[in-house]
């Protein structure tokens, strides 16, 4: 089993969020799960945020999405691939 997760750190949400959303909308069919986290509520909203996306599809497209997001000022992204290796019963610890 393999999972691809894209982590997106937004340093200035007020300046970058609209552009991040435009990119994500353009690549929306690849996004299986999306979780957004930021501190603060109502009138005390923080200007920093973290998005975690579970992606599906072609590895090249996933890398291109991460690259496009990283081009936005105040945004950093990292693509992480996780895989659970299957072992025979004899090989397990």
Helices and strands as residue ranges (DSSP letters): E 2-10, H 13-26, G 28-30, E 31-37, G 42-44, E 49-55, H 59-70, E 75-83, G 89-91
